[in-house]
Amino acid sequence: MRLGVDIEKVARFSLPADDPFLTANFTEEERSYAFAKTSPPQHLCGMFCAKEAAKKTLDTPVEMRAIRVTREESGRPLLEVEGCADSFEVSISHAGEYAVAAVIRKVEGRGD
């Protein structure tokens, strides 16, 4: 099992939907989800934190768009990494001007 954590300032994500930073780091589905919310920067920041936390659990570099944050019908976040068979647990929180995420990677083939 591996753990990754990341925290970021929400203000960093106060950008238009077509900003190059957002298109480079988020899928169309992630951007659509965030911009359908009352506070897009808060949701973008939380997803970015989840992606950064996931990267910290991986053995090899991966592009941010290869890490996808989706939601269950209940709203619970899910995370998957393209080309990675391992499963991930993710928790995202927002408080004031910050968002934070923690990711646990359950390494395939290990008893962790």
Beta strands, then each sheet from edge to edge (+ up, - down):
strand 1: 2-9
strand 2: 67-71
strand 3: 77-81
strand 4: 87-95
strand 5: 98-106
sheet 1: 1+ 5- 4+
sheet 2: 2+ 3-
end
